[in-house]
Amino acid sequence: MEKAKKKGPVIGGFGRDGWGIIIYCAAMFWFYVGMVNDGSNITAPAFAAKTGIEYSVILSMGTIAGIVGFLFFILFGQINIKLGAKKTSAICMFLAGIFYIGV
């Protein structure tokens, strides 16, 4: 702790590494939201036209999917607390690869 004080004041006490992680996560969230919003503007109308389902129903499905995603966010947060960040990250990366190959 003394070494951090000798280097100079740090905003919020997170340190250099902590702020790096915060900025990285904020950037990933920013790009993720951009991809999801841009993708839904393209895929939702195309999916509605191809399947014959009304566009408003497709948007409602997106709302339900967002709620399910939020519940998974809470679930993986609890898993992260129990297993640790490295193991949770490895599990998520493995699952993402499997689902990507499956799709």
C-alpha positions as a Markdown table, in Angstrom:
| # | Residue | x | y | z |
|---|---|---|---|---|
| 1 | Met | 0.0 | 0.0 | 0.0 |
| 2 | Glu | 2.9 | 2.3 | 0.7 |
| 3 | Lys | 4.3 | 1.9 | -2.8 |
| 4 | Ala | 1.0 | 3.1 | -4.3 |
| 5 | Lys | 1.1 | 6.2 | -2.2 |
| 6 | Lys | 4.7 | 7.1 | -3.3 |
| 7 | Lys | 3.7 | 7.0 | -7.0 |
| 8 | Gly | 1.2 | 9.7 | -6.6 |
| 9 | Pro | -2.5 | 10.1 | -6.1 |
| 10 | Val | -4.9 | 7.8 | -8.0 |
| 11 | Ile | -8.5 | 8.7 | -8.7 |
| 12 | Gly | -10.9 | 6.6 | -6.7 |
| 13 | Gly | -8.1 | 4.4 | -5.3 |
| 14 | Phe | -8.5 | 1.7 | -8.0 |
| 15 | Gly | -4.9 | 2.0 | -9.2 |
| 16 | Arg | -3.6 | 1.9 | -12.7 |
| 17 | Asp | -4.6 | -1.7 | -13.3 |
| 18 | Gly | -8.0 | -1.2 | -11.8 |
| 19 | Trp | -8.7 | 1.7 | -14.1 |
| 20 | Gly | -7.4 | -0.3 | -17.1 |
| 21 | Ile | -10.0 | -3.0 | -16.4 |
| 22 | Ile | -12.8 | -0.5 | -15.9 |
| 23 | Ile | -12.0 | 1.3 | -19.2 |
| 24 | Tyr | -11.7 | -2.1 | -21.0 |
| 25 | Cys | -15.1 | -3.3 | -19.7 |
| 26 | Ala | -16.7 | 0.1 | -20.5 |
| 27 | Ala | -15.4 | -0.1 | -24.1 |
| 28 | Met | -16.5 | -3.7 | -24.5 |
| 29 | Phe | -20.0 | -2.8 | -23.2 |
| 30 | Trp | -20.1 | 0.1 | -25.6 |
| 31 | Phe | -19.2 | -2.0 | -28.6 |
| 32 | Tyr | -21.5 | -4.8 | -27.5 |
| 33 | Val | -24.5 | -2.4 | -27.3 |
| 34 | Gly | -23.6 | -1.1 | -30.8 |
| 35 | Met | -23.5 | -4.5 | -32.3 |
| 36 | Val | -26.8 | -5.6 | -30.7 |
| 37 | Asn | -28.7 | -2.5 | -31.7 |
| 38 | Asp | -27.4 | -2.4 | -35.2 |
| 39 | Gly | -28.0 | -6.1 | -35.6 |
| 40 | Ser | -31.6 | -5.9 | -34.4 |
| 41 | Asn | -32.3 | -3.1 | -36.9 |
| 42 | Ile | -31.2 | -5.4 | -39.7 |
| 43 | Thr | -32.2 | -8.9 | -38.6 |
| 44 | Ala | -35.6 | -8.3 | -36.9 |
| 45 | Pro | -37.3 | -7.0 | -40.1 |
| 46 | Ala | -35.6 | -9.7 | -42.2 |
| 47 | Phe | -36.6 | -12.4 | -39.8 |
| 48 | Ala | -40.2 | -11.1 | -39.7 |
| 49 | Ala | -40.4 | -11.1 | -43.5 |
| 50 | Lys | -39.0 | -14.6 | -43.8 |
| 51 | Thr | -41.1 | -16.2 | -41.2 |
| 52 | Gly | -44.3 | -14.2 | -41.6 |
| 53 | Ile | -44.4 | -13.2 | -37.9 |
| 54 | Glu | -45.3 | -9.6 | -37.3 |
| 55 | Tyr | -42.5 | -7.2 | -36.6 |
| 56 | Ser | -44.0 | -6.1 | -33.3 |
| 57 | Val | -44.0 | -9.7 | -32.1 |
| 58 | Ile | -40.3 | -10.0 | -33.0 |
| 59 | Leu | -39.5 | -6.9 | -31.0 |
| 60 | Ser | -41.4 | -8.4 | -28.0 |
| 61 | Met | -39.3 | -11.5 | -28.3 |
| 62 | Gly | -36.3 | -9.3 | -28.1 |
| 63 | Thr | -37.6 | -7.8 | -24.8 |
| 64 | Ile | -38.1 | -11.3 | -23.3 |
| 65 | Ala | -34.6 | -12.3 | -24.5 |
| 66 | Gly | -33.2 | -9.2 | -22.8 |
| 67 | Ile | -34.8 | -10.2 | -19.5 |
| 68 | Val | -33.5 | -13.8 | -19.9 |
| 69 | Gly | -30.0 | -12.3 | -20.6 |
| 70 | Phe | -30.3 | -10.2 | -17.5 |
| 71 | Leu | -31.1 | -13.3 | -15.4 |
| 72 | Phe | -28.1 | -15.1 | -16.9 |
| 73 | Phe | -26.0 | -12.1 | -16.1 |
| 74 | Ile | -27.0 | -12.5 | -12.4 |
| 75 | Leu | -26.4 | -16.3 | -12.6 |
| 76 | Phe | -22.9 | -15.9 | -14.1 |
| 77 | Gly | -22.1 | -13.2 | -11.5 |
| 78 | Gln | -22.8 | -15.7 | -8.7 |
| 79 | Ile | -20.8 | -18.3 | -10.5 |
| 80 | Asn | -18.0 | -15.8 | -10.8 |
| 81 | Ile | -18.1 | -15.1 | -7.1 |
| 82 | Lys | -17.9 | -18.9 | -6.3 |
| 83 | Leu | -15.4 | -20.0 | -8.9 |
| 84 | Gly | -13.3 | -16.9 | -9.6 |
| 85 | Ala | -12.9 | -14.7 | -12.6 |
| 86 | Lys | -10.4 | -16.9 | -14.5 |
| 87 | Lys | -12.4 | -20.1 | -14.3 |
| 88 | Thr | -15.7 | -18.2 | -15.2 |
| 89 | Ser | -14.0 | -16.6 | -18.1 |
| 90 | Ala | -12.7 | -19.9 | -19.4 |
| 91 | Ile | -16.1 | -21.5 | -19.1 |
| 92 | Cys | -17.8 | -18.6 | -20.9 |
| 93 | Met | -15.2 | -18.7 | -23.7 |
| 94 | Phe | -15.6 | -22.5 | -24.1 |
| 95 | Leu | -19.4 | -22.2 | -24.2 |
| 96 | Ala | -19.2 | -19.3 | -26.7 |
| 97 | Gly | -17.0 | -21.4 | -29.0 |
| 98 | Ile | -19.3 | -24.4 | -28.8 |
| 99 | Phe | -22.4 | -22.3 | -29.4 |
| 100 | Tyr | -20.7 | -20.5 | -32.3 |
| 101 | Ile | -19.8 | -23.8 | -33.9 |
| 102 | Gly | -23.4 | -25.0 | -33.3 |
| 103 | Val | -24.9 | -22.0 | -34.9 |
